[in-house]
Amino acid sequence: MASQVFWIGLGNMGRGMSKNLAEKGSLDKPLLAYNRTKQRTDDLVAKVGSDKVVALDSVEEGVKRSQIIFTSLSNDKAVEGLYETILKSGDVKGKLFIETSTIHPDTTERIAKSLTGAGAEFVACPVFGVPAVAEAGQLIFVPAGPKSSIDKLRPFIKGVMGRAEIPFEDRPYGAALKLKLIGNTFVLNMVTQLAEALTMAEKTEVGTAPVQQFVDLFVGGPFSVYGERMVKGVYHKMDAPLFSADNAIKDASHALDLGKEVGIDLKNPAVAKDYLQDVAKHAGGDVGDIAGIYGAVRMRAGLKYENDA
Ligand SMILES: NC(=O)c1ccc[n+]([C@@H]2O[C@H](COP(=O)([O-])OP(=O)(O)OC[C@H]3O[C@@H](n4cnc5c(N)ncnc54)[C@H](OP(=O)(O)O)[C@@H]3O)[C@@H](O)[C@H]2O)c1
């Protein structure tokens, strides 16, 4: 029987991933899509075409009609709430659920237990990459769960939504989330490093341009991207965040929790979290971007949150 695929959650990440799935996933039938704010589902249909995506008004309908269901929501509470709705919606037996959000490993394990207990298949699959990378279909996927279930996801990774995978086949679901949190400590640290260096440059005679030049020449990659988001003032001019302060605080908190669980008092995520709380206070947790750490560092140095770019 031809499989029906359903996508739930069209935020920064879900938008790009679902677009690529609909366009390049060689799906048997148009992708079904649902988002809490309906406008985003309509936008996806307008962008990709009604022959490739069908907008739905309810999670329940999508789950009922589908065999493979992807989810991408902001935080643990939202993801747990969604899976409660899914489990209440009826029979999930034999369906495959692929959960791509960044949540606590214990949350993932709980959800996996409920679903597999009800006869469903589950793959925990956080992803690495910024929204532009999701849009370009170049994400790094970290799938965990039974190999047979991961094999069903694989046709949708390379050449569709991702460029690579770091698999945890037949390993605990939580392992994928642990790697995701460890990975995000790099991002938190990188953004904090850039913010402090650029503020230091501003307070001395160096200036920010030579630091950005150094970053481009010496490290490049995401350092350059985030540096530019700061120097060009994008962090305070953007209409909506690309990586919200709330989501970044969640990631830092989960990483700190995980460290505590295994007896490590992590310092780097604690510093980033401290700055992010200033970003949330100043710009709003769902409006401020992770790159706003630059504004937070600036304020503590006696400068305005916004730079003059
Ligand atoms: N942004 C990044 O750079 C990045 C990179 C890798 C992984 N991630 C992770 O991937 C996940 C998605 O990230 P994102 O940046 O796409 O987040 P986002 O832009 O904040 O989008 C969040 C999505 O969750 C939905 N949502 C939030 N609360 C909800 C609730 N209570 N009930 C139902 N739906 C709810 C939102 O619906 P509405 O549209 O109705 O608000 C939206 O579809 C997060 O776990 C994040 O940590 C993010």
The ligand as an ORCA input file, in Angstrom:
! r2SCAN-3c Opt
* xyz 0 1
  N      15.895     27.285     14.848
  C      16.969     26.544     14.829
  O      18.057     27.021     14.471
  C      16.888     25.085     15.228
  C      17.875     24.202     14.753
  C      17.780     22.857     15.078
  C      16.761     22.398     15.898
  N      15.833     23.289     16.379
  C      14.759     22.738     17.244
  O      13.686     22.322     16.386
  C      12.422     22.604     17.011
  C      11.659     23.593     16.135
  O      12.436     24.772     16.080
  P      11.924     26.081     15.326
  O      13.058     27.039     15.312
  O      11.244     25.675     14.067
  O      10.844     26.582     16.384
  P       9.752     27.690     16.182
  O      10.030     28.521     14.981
  O       9.612     28.306     17.523
  O       8.430     26.835     15.811
  C       7.797     26.116     16.749
  C       6.615     25.329     16.201
  O       5.963     24.751     17.328
  C       4.584     25.140     17.316
  N       4.133     25.217     18.693
  C       4.720     25.859     19.727
  N       4.020     25.662     20.868
  C       2.961     24.889     20.533
  C       1.889     24.327     21.252
  N       1.761     24.532     22.561
  N       0.997     23.575     20.575
  C       1.117     23.363     19.245
  N       2.118     23.853     18.504
  C       3.039     24.604     19.147
  C       4.552     26.463     16.587
  O       3.249     26.704     16.120
  P       2.764     28.197     15.757
  O       3.198     28.441     14.345
  O       1.300     28.127     15.914
  O       3.403     29.137     16.737
  C       5.558     26.179     15.468
  O       4.987     25.374     14.470
  C      12.737     23.158     18.407
  O      12.699     22.118     19.331
  C      14.164     23.712     18.251
  O      14.862     23.735     19.483
  C      15.856     24.603     16.030
*
